[in-house]
Amino acid sequence: MSLSSTGLTRLHDTLRRHVEDGACPGLVSVIHRRGETHVDVIGDVRRDTIFRISSMTKPITAALAMVLVEQGRLRLDEPVDELLPELADRRVLTSIDAPIDDTVPANRAITLRDLLTFRLGWGGIYAPPGTYPVQVAAAELQLGLGDGPPQPAGPPEPDEWMRRFGTLPLLSQPGERWMYHVGAEILGVLLARATGKTLGEAMREHLFEPLGMIDTGFHVPAENLGRLTVSYSDGQVFDAVDGQWSKPPAFEAGGGGLVSTADDYLAFATMLLGDGKHGRERILSRPSVRLMTTDQLTPEQHANDGFWPGFFGEHRGWGFGVQVVTKRDQLWATPGRYGWDGGLGTSWHNDPAEELTAVLMTQRAAFPLSSPLYLDFWNGVYAALDE
């Protein structure tokens, strides 16, 4: 046995208490190790319940980018200007609090690698609304630039989204700082243009169909709405079953727009854990997976990550669309472990050293490292591992 039955029972009891105490109406968890898969369904959900996975979209978007790199449609270190002319000839703010027109020329063009590593020069600004002039300008454009939860009904279609974004200066020089989220949104537009399809169509062709991910997409078809959860945030309904994910969005958001199930995401996750293979089919090459899951940040970027202060430090880094653990600071933080979480209540990580994949799906928004449910889940997963 690769999983301890006693440990799994303890984990179930812990998760059940969170549901009974009102942390969330229900949850689905999946633990996969060395060919053994354990699924736990608790509360008002089913195994095939569909969840809004928000930022767990980012690893999927990054994986699609690497598929296109392997096909020769994109190159990591070439400028993206040809497909994204809106990003050509960028200007950069002299400081975050400068007037919107107080800029200098960008030192170089933005590349695909910049988008994948979130070092293009733009990201979420985590300060009170209106703190900086550039925040005010960005808010007026209604692009959803990482300053709140996903809002599929808000942003315009991709070409108009890029046109509006192109009117903003960068916040830092390309390659200089890690800043969250926006790189994945722009990456989604790039991938759609590179394939001549919508982002959802490209994901379906290259990832979802080969992996059997039948319930993953940017909206839930009418016939499946009975399996979509209500989403909660701060004790209130954030999105109802017939809400924003019940119809196709104008902008398919590569940073946070997907819905999925625990089994669908497990298929994606185990493909990465298997160095790009799903059964006998190869989805990604081993070098692509290794590159995606290797920390790309410099020591200076670790110290000044442009996210929440101290979030990375020396303990965590960033690859392509995934966080990478660089030094143990928790029971579950094995160096080399990678994955990411969704702010609307989901979590996934792979641990190659332990041959482990685990997925947690809930429908209540929470910041992972301050969520007792999240911490108890991951502590319990590692406590359940047999040698």
N, C-alpha and C positions, 0 to 999 in steps of 0.2 A: 504493500500500500504506500502511495506517495503522499496521501493525506490522512491525518489522524482522525479516526471516527470520534474520539473524545473531544479533540480540538474543534471539529466541525459542529458538534453538538453545543459546545460552549459558544461558538460564534453565532449559531442560530439563536440561542437563548438571548444573547446580547442584542442582536439585531431585532428580535421580536420585542424586547423591552422598549427599544427606541420607537417602534411602531405603536405599541400600546401607550406610550407616554406622549404621543402626538408629534414626534419629530417629523414623521411623514405618514401619509395614509397607507403606503405600501412600498415594497421594494423587491427587486429581483437581483440576486447576486450569482455570479458564476466564477468558479475557481477551476482552472485547468492546469494539470501538472503531470508530465510523463505519461500522457495518454489517458489519464483519469480525469473526468469532468464531474464536478459537483455543482448542482443548481439548487438554489434556495429561493422560494417564492413566499413572501410574507405579506399579509394584509390585503388591501383592496386592489390587487393587480393580478395578472396572469403571466405565465412564462413568455407569451408572445405579445405582451403589452408594448405599445410604442411610446417611446420617451423622446423629448426634445433634448438632444445631446449637446447643444450649444458648442463650447470650445473643443469638445472631442471631435468636431468637424475638422479642426486644423491638421491633425496627423493624416487624415484621409486626403485632404487637399495636397499636402506635401508628398504623399505617396504617388498621387497622380502626376505631379510634376516630375518625379524621378522616372516614372514610366515613359514620359515624353522625352526626357533626357536620353534614356536608353534607346529610344527610337530615332534619335537624331533630330527631333523637331525643335528641341531647345538645348541650350548649352549653359552650364552653370555660371560662367564668368564673362559671358557676352552681355553688353547693354541690352535692355529690354525696349529701347526706344522704337525699334521697327514695329513691334506689335503694340506698344503702348506709347504712341507719340506724345500723349498728354504728359508724360514724365520727362520729356527731353528738355534740356536747357533749364534745369531746376535752379531756383534761388533758395537761399537758406537764411532763416532769421539770425540776426546777430546775437540774440538771447531770447529765452522763452518769454520774457516779459516785454520784449520790444514791440513797437508799432508794427502793424502787418506789412508795411512797405520798407521796413528797415532791414535790408537783406544784403547778402553777398552772393556771388556765383557759387554753385556747387563745384567742388574740386574734381568730381568725375561723374560719369553716368551711373545710374542704378542698374544692378545686375540681378539675374535670377537668384543667385546666392544671397544677395541682400534681402530679397523678399522672403526666401525660405528661412533665413536666420533672424528676421525682424530687425535688420540693421539698414533699412532703406533710408532712414531719416525721419520717419513719422510713426507715431503710435499713440496709444491712449494717454490722455493728459489727466492724471488723477489728482485734481485740485478742484475746489468748489467752483461751480459754473460761473463764468464771467471773471475769473481771476486774471486771465491774460487776454489781450486783444485777439490772439490767434484762436483762442477758445470760442470767443464770440463769433468770429468769422466762420469757423468750422460748424458751429451749431446752426447758423443760418442756412447752411447748405443741406442740412438734413441727410447726412450720409451714414450716421451710425458708426462713428469712428472710435469705437472701443470705450466709450464713456458710460455704458449702461448695458443692460441685457439685450439679447437679440430682439429686433423688431422687424420681422419680415415684411410687414405691410408698409414700412416707412420709406426705405430708399428707392430711388428711381431705377430704371433699367440700366444695364452696365455701361453703355456708351455715354449716357447722360451722367451717370455716377462718376465716370472717369473725367468727363469734361469739367464737372464741378470741382473734383479733387484737384485737377490741374491748375485751378486758380489759387490754390493755397501754397505758401512757401513751405519748404521742409523745416523741421525743428532742429535738425542737426545734419552734419555732413554725412553722405552715404558711407556706410561701413563704420562710423564712429561709435554709435551707441545702440544698445539693444532697447527697443521700445515695442510694447506688446500690441498684438492684434491686427493692425492695419495692413501689415505685409501680407497676411493670409487673404484679406479681402481683395487686394490688388492682384495677388497671385491667381485667385479664382477667375478674374477677368482675363488675365494673360493666358491661362489654360484654355478657356473657352475660345479665344481668338486663335490660339495655336492649332486647335483641333477643328475649327469651323463649326463647332457645336455649342449648345449651352453647356454650362459646367455640369449640370445634372446628367445630361446625355453622355458627356465624356466620362464621368465617374461610373455611370452604369455600364458603358461598353468595356472599360479597362479594369474596373475593380468589382463593382457590385455583381454583375452577371457571372464573371469567372469565380467569384467567391460565394455565390449563392445568397447574397445579401438582398433578399426579396422585399424587405420592409424598410429599406434605407433610402431616403430621398429628401428633397427640399419641401415637400408637403405630403399630406396623407390623403390618398384618394377616398372618395365618398364611401366606397364599400368597406373601407378599413377604419373609418372614424370611430367605430365602437371599441376599438382597441387602443385609441390614443388617450393618454391620461390628461386630466386637468393639471395645469402647472401652477404652483403656489410660490409666492415670495412675500416674506414678512407677514405671514399669516393671512394674506389675501390672495384671491385668484389672480394670477398673472396672465394666464391664457386659458380659455375654455376649450372644450373639445371642438366646437365650431368656430374657433378663433383664428388667429393669424396663420397657423399651419394647416388649415383646412382647405386652402386654395393655393395655387401656384403663385410664388412671389415674382415681382418684376425683377428683383435683384437676388440671384442665388448666391448666398453669402458663404464664401469659402472659409470664413473665420468662425462661423457659429450657427449656420442655418439648417443643419441636417436634423432629421429625426431617425431613430433606429430602435432596434430591440437588443436585448442582451445577447441572443444567439447570433444575430447579424454582426454585432461588434466583436464578438468572440472570434468569428471567422476572420475578420480583418486582423485582429490582434495576434492570433496564432499563426497567420501567414508571416507577419513580421518576426515572431519568435522562431519560426522555421526558416529564417534567413531568406524569406521571399517566396517560399513554396507553399502551395495549398494542395494537399494530396500529392498527385503526380504532376500537377501543373505549376509552372513557375510564373509568378506574377511580377516579381522584382528580382534583380540579381542580388547575390550576397553582398557585393561591394556597395550597392545602393542602400541596402538596409543598414550596413555598418556606418555609412556616411550619415544617414538620417539620424542614427541613434548615438552619435559621438558628439560630445560637447564642443561647440564651435566658438564659445566666448573667450575673449582675452581676459587676463587677470584684471585689467582696468574695467572691463565691462561687467565682470563679476562684482566688483566693488560698487559700481554705479549702473545698476541694471535698468533704470527707467521704468521699473514696475513699482511694487510696494517696497519701501526701504528694507534691505536685509533679506529679501525673499530668496535671492540666489546665494550671495556670499560665496563661501568656499565649499558649500555643501551641494549645490545644484547648479546645473548649467542648461544650455539649450542647444538642441540639434536642429533638424529640419522638422518643425511642427511638433516637437516633443520636448518635454523636460527630461534631463539626464541627471541622475544622482552621481555626484563626484566624490562624496565622502559621507560615511554613515553618521547620522545624527538622530536617528529614530530606530525603533525596533525593526521597522520595515524598509529602511533606507539603505539597501545594499548598493554599493558602488556598481555602476553599470545599469542599474534599473532605469527604465524609461517609460514614458507615457504622458498622459495629460488628463485634466479634469474638465467637467462642464459646470459652469456656474449655476445652471438651473437644476443641479442635483445629481450629476453623474460622475463616474471616476473609472479610469482604466490605467493599468501599468503592466508592463512585462518585466520579468527579472530573469535574464538569460542564465545567470549563475545558479539559480534555483530551478530552472526550466519551468517557470511559472508565468501564467497569465491570470489576471483577475479583473472582473468587471462588476461595478456596482451601479444600478439604475434606480434612482428615486425621482420624485417629481416636485421636490421642495428645494428652492434655491438656497445655496449656502456657500460660503468661502471655505474650501476644503481644510486648510490647516487650522481653522478655528471652529470646525464642525465636530462635535463629539461623535456623531454617527460615522463620519469619514474616518476619524482616528481610530475608533473602536473596530471598524471593519478591517482596516489594514493591519492593525495590531493582531486581530483575531486570525486573519489569513496566515500570517507568519507563524503564529503560535500553533496553527494546525498542520504545519509541515512536518512530515516524517523524514528521516534521513534517507 
